[in-house]
Amino acid sequence: MGASGSFPPERAQPRARPSEPGGLMDVLRVAAVVLDADGRIALWSPQAEELFGYTTGEALGRFAGRLLIHEQHQNLVRRLFAQVMAGEGSWAGVYPVRHKDGRTLLVEFRNMRLEDDRKGLYALGLATDQATLRGVERDLALSTRLIFQSPIGLAVIDTDLRYVMVNPALERINGLPAAEHVGRHVREAVPFLDTDAIESAMTEVLATGIPILDQESVGRTPADPDQEHAWSVSFYRLEAPNGKVLGVATSVVDVTMRHRATTEAARARKLLALIADASIRIGTTLDLDQTARELAEVSVPELADVAAVDVLDSVLNGRSATAIREGSAVFRALAVAAAHPTDALRAADPPGDVARYEADRLVTQCVNTGLPVRVSHVRSDDLPRIARCPEAATLLSDAGVHSYLAVPLIARGEVLGALDLKRIRNPEPFNADDEVLAGELAARAAVCIDNARWYQQVRNTALTLQRSLLPQQPPDQLGLEVAYRYLPAQAASEVGGDWFDVIPLTGDKTALVVGDVMGSGISAAATMGQLRTATRTLAELEIDPARVLHHLDHISDRMGQTITTCVYAVYDPHDSQVLISSAGHLPPVLVRPGLPPELLDLPTGAPLGVGDVAFHTTTIDLRPGDQLVLYTDGLVETRDQAIDERLNVLLDLLNEPQRSLEETCDVLLHALRRPGDHDDVALLIARGTPLGTSASLETG
């Protein structure tokens, strides 16, 4: 290299692609100055012009010391220059330099000797503003400390998605040293994570420059392979000052505790919603089977894949369970439900079946101890203690049952049965929280099941009493054809007050009675039985119907708190007449062939039990073919229609005199009764027949 600063033309120059400014050298604005052996400026870079203020023309050929150094520092600079040119080493340090405008700059220098191929010596000086350099050093030191001491995992990935740098925190998170990261693609270094999602996010950030923040990732790493962890991962595009894309920086924060807390909170909300849903869905009726189905259906799929409800057969038969049970148990299957089609359904006892399970069966242990039985991880040797038979155990194995839970149904201190739960597609085993939840559902449902059980028992008792007090098949009556129906109310507490009777009297007469004791349940049925007996006794006296009601009124009054409506009629086939009296009862209907049905306009009278009320007897003709229809209010009264409208419907339905009495009973009940009606019904229809014709009593 000559004094002019030009390189020898024969010296091959390296080829390089032109690049835009923006590297670290450009940030530092490093100035390059070359001095010849005499100390004259031979080369002057644009950065030198920017730093010192002198143009190339002003600087080249001049002594650097005179141009840039204050006079008081001239001797020191010459000595340092001589040392460098003598080959005694390079020199570095901070030195005050004079700017063209007269101010003094503190400049960081690096000086070294250069030698060309002709043994010519030169001095190369590299200089930058000290404040700029110190700022870059501070930033670099801070960055280095932050990266390598941060508890947050940090990494730099190049544009080919290869690791360039990872900090110690990320080494700990991934369980891999930096050497096993750097130079490898993401999918090669961390194949145990969801690398497709990670690389997709990195590619998106590289393309758009828009960071992706707080993306949650869940998985297991070699650092803790037995526990699932959660991380908050963010991605940022790295760019040089000139905008060149360098790669992607990623930060990884372990948020396992937050993830678990969030998961638990979500689970708690879900469980509370399930309990609230159960409160609404379980116990909508007092039907035992329906209540059991509601419990099974609420339990899937949120809690189990298959749920079954089994009740102790002794409980359903009215026998209380003992406080401590031992040995085998007899169950009646009430309901089974599944979240999806599965062979496990075929393994369950069909609803309605009764089965005896030995003491070693898990469901038997559950009801015997009154405690939950949980098998978190079902093994093959557990299945025989879960399934009802070996074939069912095979079905459960084929279905993939992997976790089992049975909780007792306990109400009012009595074990009623068990809720049986199995998991198949749900990968999580039953845990203590599931046990608590299942117990909560079972406790709520058990009260509903117990209510339904008692309802059924009380209803059956009331019906048994009611039916035992109603007339049995009476003998055929001369000149009279009779049909009747009795339907109990749907609710147990509302069974028991209505009755009818057909009483043979002397002289071929027949007494017809329909009554309704106000009130319900067993007490109403018992009162009805007493009044029916009294009515039959009074009928034997063959007194006027009004007198019969008068005596019944006194009897009812002495019974106390009893109000009863009643219609009492006596039919004489020889004169084709009916003597009839009413005690506050709905009017009977008279149906004559060829004429529209009519409500009999009788003196209504007061109900029995009011006391000191006069009753009146009315005489009507009942010729062969005529019908007399007696009924209780449960046939026509509803909560949403006026009684007059309903009576008109009754008359319209009776306007078909050619039907048999049996058909007429069926038509009336079908048209006028509704599912779930809360009152019982007594219906009695009598039709006159010619004397000498054998009459019959049609029952229902």
C-alpha positions in Angstrom: 0.0 0.0 0.0 1.6 3.4 -1.1 1.5 6.8 0.7 -1.4 7.9 -1.4 -3.4 5.2 0.4 -4.2 3.2 -2.7 -3.8 -0.6 -2.7 -1.6 -2.2 -5.4 -3.8 -2.9 -8.4 -2.4 -6.5 -8.7 -3.7 -7.3 -5.2 -6.9 -9.4 -5.6 -9.8 -7.9 -3.8 -12.5 -10.0 -2.0 -15.9 -9.9 -3.6 -18.8 -9.1 -1.3 -22.5 -8.3 -1.9 -23.4 -4.7 -1.2 -25.3 -4.3 2.1 -27.3 -1.6 3.6 -26.0 0.1 6.8 -27.4 -1.3 10.0 -24.8 -3.5 11.6 -23.1 -3.0 15.0 -20.2 -1.1 13.3 -22.7 1.4 11.9 -24.4 1.8 15.3 -20.9 2.5 16.8 -20.0 4.8 13.8 -16.5 3.5 13.9 -14.1 5.8 12.1 -11.0 4.4 10.3 -7.9 6.5 9.8 -4.6 5.3 8.3 -1.3 7.2 8.9 1.9 6.7 7.0 5.2 6.3 8.7 5.6 10.0 9.1 2.2 10.4 10.8 0.5 12.0 7.8 -3.1 11.0 7.1 -3.2 8.5 4.2 -6.8 7.2 4.4 -9.8 9.0 5.9 -13.2 7.2 6.1 -16.6 8.8 5.9 -17.1 7.9 9.6 -14.0 9.8 10.4 -15.4 12.8 8.6 -18.6 12.5 10.6 -16.8 12.0 13.9 -14.1 14.7 13.6 -15.8 17.2 11.3 -13.0 17.3 8.6 -13.7 16.3 5.0 -11.4 13.9 3.2 -9.8 16.8 1.3 -9.2 18.7 4.5 -7.6 15.7 6.2 -5.5 13.7 3.7 -1.8 14.5 3.7 -1.9 16.4 7.0 -0.2 15.4 10.2 -2.8 13.8 12.3 -1.3 15.0 15.6 -1.4 18.7 14.5 -4.9 18.3 13.1 -6.6 16.5 15.9 -4.5 16.7 19.1 -4.4 19.6 21.5 -0.8 21.0 21.8 -0.4 20.0 25.4 -0.9 16.4 24.4 1.4 16.4 21.3 4.5 14.9 22.9 2.5 12.0 24.5 0.9 11.2 21.1 4.2 11.2 19.3 5.6 8.8 21.9 2.7 6.5 21.6 2.8 6.6 17.8 6.5 5.8 17.8 5.9 2.7 20.0 3.2 1.5 17.7 5.4 2.0 14.5 8.3 0.3 16.2 6.3 -2.8 16.6 6.1 -2.6 20.4 2.4 -3.5 20.3 -0.9 -1.8 19.7 -2.4 0.8 21.8 -6.0 1.3 23.1 -7.6 3.8 25.3 -9.6 7.0 25.6 -8.1 10.2 24.4 -9.3 13.8 24.1 -9.5 14.9 20.4 -10.1 18.3 18.9 -13.2 18.6 16.6 -13.1 20.9 13.7 -15.5 23.2 15.5 -13.1 23.5 18.4 -14.8 21.4 21.0 -13.1 18.4 22.6 -14.3 14.9 22.2 -13.5 11.9 24.3 -12.8 9.2 21.7 -12.2 5.5 22.2 -9.1 4.5 20.1 -7.6 1.3 18.9 -4.2 1.7 17.2 -2.1 -0.9 15.4 0.7 -1.1 12.9 0.1 -2.3 9.3 2.7 -3.5 6.8 2.3 -3.7 3.1 4.0 -6.1 0.7 6.8 -3.6 0.1 7.7 -3.4 3.7 6.0 -0.1 4.0 4.6 0.7 7.5 1.4 2.3 8.3 -0.6 3.0 11.5 -4.4 2.1 11.6 -6.5 3.9 14.0 -10.1 2.9 14.8 -12.1 5.4 16.7 -15.6 5.9 18.1 -17.3 8.3 20.4 -16.8 7.1 23.9 -20.4 7.9 25.0 -21.8 5.8 22.2 -19.5 2.9 22.9 -20.2 3.0 26.6 -24.0 3.0 25.9 -23.6 -0.1 23.6 -21.4 -1.8 26.3 -24.1 -1.1 28.9 -26.8 -2.4 26.7 -24.9 -5.5 25.8 -24.0 -6.2 29.5 -27.6 -5.7 30.5 -28.9 -7.9 27.8 -26.3 -10.6 28.6 -27.2 -10.5 32.3 -30.9 -10.5 31.6 -30.7 -13.4 29.2 -28.4 -15.6 31.3 -29.7 -14.8 34.7 -33.4 -14.5 33.9 -35.8 -17.2 35.3 -37.6 -16.9 32.0 -36.5 -19.3 29.3 -35.1 -17.4 26.3 -33.9 -18.5 22.9 -32.9 -17.1 19.6 -33.8 -19.0 16.4 -32.5 -18.1 13.0 -34.7 -17.8 9.9 -34.2 -21.5 9.1 -35.8 -22.3 12.5 -32.5 -23.5 14.0 -31.5 -22.7 17.6 -28.8 -20.0 17.8 -28.8 -19.4 21.5 -30.7 -20.7 24.6 -30.3 -19.4 28.1 -29.8 -21.5 31.2 -33.5 -21.1 32.2 -34.6 -22.7 29.0 -32.1 -25.5 29.4 -33.7 -26.2 32.8 -37.2 -26.0 31.3 -36.5 -28.4 28.4 -34.2 -30.6 30.4 -31.5 -30.3 27.6 -28.1 -28.5 27.7 -27.5 -25.7 25.2 -25.3 -27.9 23.1 -28.3 -30.1 22.3 -30.2 -27.1 21.1 -27.8 -24.9 19.2 -27.6 -25.7 15.5 -30.6 -28.0 15.5 -34.1 -27.4 14.1 -36.8 -26.9 16.7 -38.5 -30.3 15.8 -35.1 -32.0 16.2 -34.2 -30.5 19.5 -37.6 -30.7 21.3 -39.6 -33.5 19.6 -41.5 -34.1 22.9 -43.4 -30.8 22.5 -46.0 -29.7 20.0 -43.4 -28.7 17.4 -46.0 -28.2 14.6 -47.7 -25.5 16.5 -44.4 -23.9 17.7 -42.9 -23.8 14.2 -46.1 -22.6 12.7 -46.1 -19.6 15.2 -42.5 -18.9 14.4 -43.0 -18.9 10.7 -46.0 -16.6 11.1 -44.0 -14.1 13.1 -41.1 -14.2 10.7 -43.5 -13.4 7.8 -45.6 -10.7 9.4 -43.4 -9.2 12.1 -46.4 -9.2 14.5 -45.5 -10.8 17.8 -47.5 -13.7 19.2 -47.9 -13.2 22.9 -48.8 -15.5 25.8 -49.6 -18.6 23.8 -50.2 -21.4 26.2 -48.6 -24.7 25.6 -49.0 -27.9 27.7 -46.7 -30.9 27.7 -44.0 -32.9 29.4 -40.3 -32.5 29.0 -37.2 -34.6 30.1 -36.8 -32.2 33.0 -40.0 -33.6 34.6 -41.4 -36.4 32.5 -43.9 -37.5 35.1 -45.7 -34.2 35.4 -47.6 -32.2 32.9 -46.5 -28.6 32.8 -47.9 -25.5 31.2 -45.9 -22.6 29.6 -46.7 -19.2 28.4 -44.7 -18.8 25.1 -44.2 -15.5 23.2 -42.5 -15.0 19.8 -40.9 -11.8 18.5 -39.2 -11.1 15.2 -35.6 -10.0 15.5 -34.5 -7.2 13.1 -31.3 -5.4 12.5 -31.4 -1.5 12.6 -31.7 -1.6 8.8 -34.7 -3.8 9.0 -33.0 -7.1 8.0 -34.8 -10.1 9.6 -32.3 -12.0 11.7 -34.6 -14.6 13.2 -37.1 -15.1 16.1 -36.7 -14.6 19.8 -38.9 -16.7 22.1 -39.6 -16.4 25.8 -41.0 -19.3 27.8 -42.5 -18.8 31.3 -43.6 -21.8 33.4 -47.2 -21.1 34.3 -48.0 -24.6 35.6 -49.5 -23.3 38.8 -51.6 -20.7 37.1 -52.7 -23.3 34.5 -53.6 -25.7 37.3 -55.5 -23.0 39.2 -57.3 -22.0 36.0 -58.1 -25.6 35.2 -59.3 -26.3 38.8 -61.4 -23.1 38.7 -63.0 -24.1 35.4 -63.6 -27.6 36.7 -65.1 -26.1 39.9 -67.4 -24.0 37.8 -68.3 -27.0 35.6 -69.1 -29.1 38.7 -71.2 -26.3 40.3 -73.1 -26.1 37.0 -73.5 -29.9 37.1 -74.9 -29.8 40.6 -77.2 -26.9 39.7 -78.4 -28.8 36.7 -78.9 -31.9 38.8 -81.0 -29.8 41.2 -83.3 -28.9 38.3 -83.4 -32.2 36.4 -83.5 -34.7 39.3 -86.8 -35.2 41.1 -89.1 -33.6 38.6 -91.8 -36.2 39.4 -92.5 -38.7 42.2 -92.0 -41.5 39.8 -89.3 -43.8 41.1 -88.0 -45.0 37.7 -88.1 -41.5 36.2 -86.1 -40.1 39.1 -83.5 -42.9 38.7 -83.2 -42.2 35.0 -82.7 -38.5 35.7 -79.8 -39.3 38.0 -78.2 -41.6 35.5 -78.6 -39.1 32.6 -77.2 -36.2 34.7 -74.1 -38.2 35.4 -73.1 -38.6 31.8 -70.9 -37.5 30.1 -69.7 -34.9 32.6 -68.9 -37.3 35.4 -68.8 -40.7 33.7 -69.2 -42.5 30.4 -71.7 -45.0 31.8 -73.9 -44.6 34.8 -76.3 -47.1 36.5 -78.7 -46.7 39.4 -79.5 -49.8 41.4 -81.8 -49.9 44.5 -82.0 -52.5 47.2 -85.0 -54.7 46.5 -85.8 -54.8 50.2 -86.2 -51.0 50.2 -88.6 -51.1 47.3 -90.7 -53.8 49.1 -91.2 -51.5 52.1 -88.6 -53.0 54.4 -86.1 -50.6 55.9 -82.4 -51.3 55.4 -80.4 -52.3 58.4 -77.8 -49.8 59.7 -75.0 -52.3 59.1 -75.3 -54.8 56.3 -73.4 -58.0 55.8 -73.2 -60.6 53.1 -74.9 -60.5 49.7 -77.4 -57.9 48.5 -80.3 -58.1 46.2 -80.6 -55.1 43.8 -83.2 -54.0 41.4 -81.8 -52.1 38.4 -83.8 -48.9 37.9 -81.8 -47.0 35.2 -78.7 -47.0 33.0 -77.3 -44.3 30.7 -74.3 -43.9 28.5 -72.6 -40.9 26.9 -72.0 -42.9 23.7 -72.8 -46.4 22.2 -70.7 -48.9 24.1 -70.6 -52.6 24.9 -70.6 -51.5 28.6 -74.3 -50.9 28.3 -74.9 -54.6 27.5 -72.9 -55.5 30.6 -75.3 -53.6 32.9 -78.4 -55.1 34.4 -81.4 -54.1 32.3 -83.8 -51.8 34.2 -86.4 -53.8 36.1 -84.2 -56.9 36.5 -83.4 -58.2 40.0 -80.0 -59.6 40.8 -78.2 -60.9 43.8 -74.6 -59.8 44.2 -72.3 -61.5 46.6 -70.3 -59.7 49.4 -67.1 -59.5 47.4 -68.7 -57.4 44.7 -67.8 -53.7 44.8 -71.3 -52.4 44.6 -72.3 -54.8 47.5 -69.4 -53.4 49.6 -70.6 -49.9 48.8 -74.1 -50.5 50.2 -72.9 -52.7 53.1 -70.5 -50.0 54.4 -72.4 -47.0 53.2 -69.1 -45.7 51.8 -67.9 -44.9 48.3 -65.8 -47.6 46.5 -63.2 -46.2 44.0 -60.9 -48.1 41.7 -59.0 -45.4 39.9 -57.2 -47.7 37.6 -59.2 -50.8 36.8 -57.1 -54.0 36.2 -58.3 -57.2 34.6 -58.6 -58.8 38.0 -60.9 -56.0 39.2 -63.5 -56.6 36.5 -65.1 -59.8 38.0 -65.8 -57.7 41.1 -67.5 -55.0 39.0 -69.4 -56.9 36.4 -72.5 -59.0 37.0 -71.1 -62.1 35.4 -68.0 -63.3 33.5 -69.6 -62.4 30.1 -70.3 -58.9 31.4 -66.7 -58.6 32.6 -65.5 -59.5 29.1 -67.8 -56.8 27.7 -66.4 -54.2 30.1 -62.9 -55.2 29.1 -63.6 -54.9 25.4 -65.3 -51.6 26.0 -62.2 -50.2 27.6 -63.4 -49.5 31.1 -60.4 -48.1 32.9 -61.8 -46.4 36.0 -64.7 -47.3 38.4 -66.6 -45.5 41.2 -69.7 -46.6 43.2 -71.3 -44.2 45.7 -74.2 -45.1 48.1 -77.6 -43.6 47.8 -78.3 -42.5 51.4 -81.5 -40.7 52.5 -82.5 -40.0 56.1 -79.7 -42.3 57.3 -80.9 -45.3 55.3 -78.9 -46.8 52.4 -81.2 -47.2 49.5 -78.8 -48.4 46.8 -75.9 -47.2 44.8 -74.9 -45.0 41.8 -72.5 -47.0 39.7 -70.1 -45.0 37.4 -67.5 -46.1 34.8 -65.1 -44.2 32.5 -64.2 -45.3 29.1 -63.4 -42.5 26.7 -62.8 -40.0 29.4 -59.0 -40.6 29.9 -58.8 -39.3 33.5 -59.2 -41.8 36.3 -61.7 -41.1 39.0 -60.2 -39.0 41.8 -61.2 -37.7 45.2 -62.9 -34.7 43.7 -65.0 -36.9 41.5 -65.9 -39.0 44.5 -67.1 -35.9 46.3 -69.1 -34.7 43.3 -70.7 -38.1 42.8 -71.5 -38.2 46.5 -73.2 -34.9 46.2 -75.3 -36.0 43.2 -76.2 -39.2 44.9 -77.2 -37.5 48.1 -79.5 -35.1 46.3 -81.0 -37.9 44.2 -81.3 -40.3 47.1 -83.8 -37.9 48.8 -85.8 -37.7 45.6 -85.7 -41.5 45.2 -86.7 -41.9 48.8 -89.6 -39.5 48.3 -90.7 -41.4 45.2 -90.4 -44.7 47.1 -92.6 -43.5 50.0 -94.9 -41.9 47.6 -95.3 -45.2 45.8 -95.9 -47.0 49.1 -98.4 -44.5 50.4 -100.2 -44.4 47.0 -100.4 -48.2 46.9 -101.7 -48.3 50.5 -104.3 -45.7 49.7 -105.3 -47.5 46.5 -105.5 -50.8 48.3 -107.7 -49.4 50.9 -109.8 -47.5 48.4 -110.4 -50.5 46.2 -111.1 -52.8 49.2 -113.9 -50.4 50.2 -115.4 -50.2 46.7 -118.2 -52.7 45.8 -117.3 -56.1 44.6 -119.3 -57.6 41.7 -122.9 -57.3 42.9 -125.7 -59.7 41.6 -127.5 -58.9 38.4 -130.4 -56.5 38.9 -133.8 -56.8 37.4 -134.6 -54.2 34.8 -131.3 -52.4 35.2 -127.9 -52.5 33.4 -125.0 -50.9 35.2 -121.4 -50.0 34.2 -118.8 -48.2 36.4 -115.2 -47.0 36.5 -112.9 -45.9 39.3 -109.6 -44.1 38.5 -107.3 -43.0 41.3 -105.5 -39.7 41.2 -101.9 -39.6 40.0 -100.5 -38.2 43.3 -100.4 -40.4 46.4 -101.7 -37.7 48.7 -104.8 -37.1 46.5 -106.0 -40.7 46.4 -108.9 -41.9 48.5 -112.1 -39.8 48.6 -114.4 -40.9 45.8 -116.7 -43.9 45.9 -119.7 -45.4 44.2 -122.1 -48.3 45.2 -124.8 -50.4 43.7 -127.1 -51.8 46.5 -129.8 -54.4 45.9 -133.0 -53.7 47.8 -136.2 -55.6 48.3 -138.9 -55.6 45.6 -136.3 -55.6 42.8 -135.3 -52.1 43.7 -131.7 -50.9 43.4 -129.9 -48.1 45.2 -127.3 -46.1 43.3 -124.7 -44.0 45.2 -121.9 -41.8 44.2 -120.0 -39.7 46.7 -116.8 -37.6 47.2 -115.2 -37.1 50.5 -113.3 -33.8 50.5 -109.7 -34.3 51.4 -107.2 -37.0 50.2 -105.0 -39.8 51.2 -105.6 -42.7 53.6 -107.8 -40.6 56.0 -110.2 -39.7 53.2 -110.3 -43.3 52.1 -111.1 -44.4 55.6 -113.8 -41.8 56.0 -115.3 -42.9 52.7 -115.4 -46.5 54.0 -117.3 -45.4 57.0 -119.8 -43.4 55.0 -120.3 -46.3 52.5 -121.0 -48.7 55.3 -123.5 -46.3 56.9 -125.1 -45.7 53.5 -125.6 -49.5 52.9 -127.0 -49.8 56.4 -129.5 -47.0 55.9 -130.4 -48.3 52.4 -131.6 -51.5 54.0 -134.2 -49.5 55.9 -135.7 -48.5 52.5 -136.4 -44.9 53.6 -136.8 -41.9 51.4 -133.5 -40.8 49.8 -133.7 -37.4 51.5 -134.0 -39.1 54.8 -130.9 -41.3 54.0 -128.9 -38.1 53.3 -130.3 -36.5 56.5 -128.9 -39.4 58.6 -125.6 -39.4 56.7 -125.3 -35.7 57.4 -125.6 -36.3 61.2 -123.1 -39.1 61.0 -120.6 -36.9 59.1 -121.2 -34.1 61.5 -120.3 -36.4 64.5 -117.1 -37.6 62.6 -115.9 -34.0 62.6 -114.0 -32.0 60.0 -115.6 -34.1 57.2 -117.4 -32.6 54.2 -118.8 -34.9 51.6 -120.9 -34.5 48.5 -123.2 -37.3 47.6 -126.1 -38.3 45.3 -128.4 -41.1 46.4 -131.0 -42.7 44.1 -133.4 -45.6 44.3 -134.6 -47.2 41.1 -137.9 -49.2 40.9 -138.1 -51.2 37.7 -141.8 -52.0 38.1 -142.9 -48.4 37.8 -139.7 -47.2 35.9 -139.1 -44.4 38.3 -136.1 -43.1 40.2 -136.2 -41.3 43.6 -133.1 -39.2 43.8 -131.6 -36.7 46.3 -128.4 -34.7 46.2 -126.1 -33.3 49.0 -124.1 -30.6 47.2 -123.1 -32.9 44.4 -122.8 -32.2 40.7 -126.1 -32.8 38.8 -126.6 -36.3 37.3 -127.2 -36.5 33.5 -130.3 -38.1 32.1 -130.0 -39.5 28.6 -133.2 -40.5 26.7 -133.2 -42.0 23.2 -133.9 -39.4 20.6 -133.5 -36.5 23.0 -130.4 -34.5 23.9 -128.8 -35.4 27.2 -129.8 -33.1 30.1 -128.5 -32.2 33.5 -131.1 -33.0 36.1 -132.4 -29.8 37.8 -132.3 -31.1 41.4 -132.3 -29.2 44.7 -128.6 -29.2 45.3 -128.7 -29.3 49.0 -125.6 -28.7 51.2 -122.7 -31.2 51.5 -122.9 -33.8 54.2 -121.3 -32.7 57.5 -122.6 -29.1 57.4 -125.5 -30.0 59.7 -129.2 -28.9 60.0 -129.8 -28.7 56.3 -132.9 -29.9 54.6 -132.6 -32.4 51.7 -135.2 -33.0 49.1 -136.3 -36.1 47.0 -137.1 -35.7 43.3 -138.9 -38.3 41.2 -137.9 -38.9 37.6 -138.9 -41.4 35.0 -136.3 -43.9 33.9 -137.9 -46.0 31.1 -136.1 -48.9 29.3 -133.3 -47.4 27.2 -133.0 -44.3 29.4 -129.6 -43.8 31.1 -128.7 -42.1 34.4 -125.1 -40.9 34.6 -123.6 -40.3 38.1 -120.1 -39.0 38.5 -117.7 -37.2 40.8 -116.1 -33.8 40.1 -112.7 -35.4 39.1 -114.3 -36.3 35.7 -115.2 -32.7 34.7 -113.3 -30.2 36.8 -110.1 -28.7 35.6 -107.9 -25.8 36.7 -108.1 -24.0 33.3 -111.7 -24.3 32.2 -115.0 -23.2 33.6 -117.2 -26.0 35.0 -120.1 -25.0 32.7 -117.9 -25.6 29.7 -116.8 -29.0 30.9 -120.4 -30.0 31.7 -121.4 -29.1 28.1 -118.5 -31.3 26.8 -119.9 -34.1 29.0 -123.4 -33.7 27.5 -122.0 -33.7 23.9 -120.1 -36.9 24.6 -123.2 -38.6 25.9 -125.2 -37.7 22.8 -124.6 -41.2 21.4 -127.2 -43.4 23.2 -126.6 -46.4 21.0 -123.2 -47.1 22.5 -122.8 -49.8 25.1 -122.3 -48.6 28.7 -118.8 -49.9 28.7 -117.9 -47.9 25.5 -119.6 -44.9 27.1 -117.4 -45.2 30.2 -114.2 -45.5 28.1 -115.2 -42.5 25.8 -115.9 -40.3 28.8 -112.6 -41.1 30.6 -110.5 -40.8 27.4 -112.0 -37.5 26.4 -112.3 -35.8 29.8 -109.3 -37.1 31.8 -105.8 -35.7 31.3 -102.4 -37.3 32.2 -101.4 -36.3 35.7 -104.9 -35.2 36.9 -104.9 -34.5 40.6 -108.3 -35.9 41.5 -109.8 -39.4 41.5 -112.9 -40.3 39.5 -115.9 -42.4 40.3 -118.3 -42.9 37.3 -121.6 -44.9 37.5 -124.0 -45.3 34.5 -127.3 -47.1 34.8 -129.7 -47.9 31.9 -133.2 -49.2 32.3 -134.1 -52.5 30.6 -137.4 -54.1 29.9 -138.7 -56.4 32.7 -137.9 -60.0 32.0 -134.6 -59.1 30.3 -131.5 -60.2 32.2 -129.6 -57.2 33.2 -125.9 -57.1 33.9 -123.3 -55.1 35.8 -120.4 -54.0 33.7 -117.2 -53.2 35.6 -114.1 -51.3 35.0 
